[in-house]
């Protein structure tokens, strides 16, 4: 008798969880920021145009 009551309680809990899942199925909101994986969020790498690099390239070209 006690096993049957525990079984009914577990069944009601599982059905309740399923009902809440179905009711909130369209309301999913991610905890991650929306633009985390968008192409505009990519990090732009700047090139180093320091004078030392361009001077040494010019010196090598003139030799």
N, C-alpha and C positions, 0 to 999 in steps of 0.2 A: 504494500500500500504506500509506504514512504517512497519507494523507488518510482512509483507511478506519479506521485505528486511532484517529485523532483524533475521527472521527465516532462510533465506539463509545464512547470515553471521554466525550464530550459527552452522548451518549444515556444512559449510565449515571448521569451526574451529574444530568441532568434528571429521570430516573425516581426517583433518590434524593430529590431535592427534593420531588417530588410525593408520595412515600411519607411524608416527614416532615410535609408540609402536611396530609395526610389523617389521620395519627395525632394531630396536635395541633389538629384542627379544633374540638373542643369545649372546649378549654382556653384560649380567648382571654381575656387579661387586659389591659384598657386601662391605659395609662400615666397617664391623667388621673384625678383623684379621682372617686369614684362619685357624690358629691353635687354635682358642679359644675353640672349642668344641671337639678337637681331644683327644684321650686317652693319648697321650704323654704330654699334657699340664696339666695333673692332678698334684696337689700339693702333693709332697711326705712328709709324716709325719714321722719325726725322733723320735725314742724312746729315752727316757732319761735314760742313763746308768750311772748315777752319783754314785760315791763310797758310798755315804750315804745310798742309797737304797739297794745296794748289801750287804753292811756291816750289815744292820739291818736284812736282810733276812738270812744271814749267822749266826748271833747271835741267831735268833729265831730258826734256825734249830739245833743248838748245845745245846739249853736249854732243 
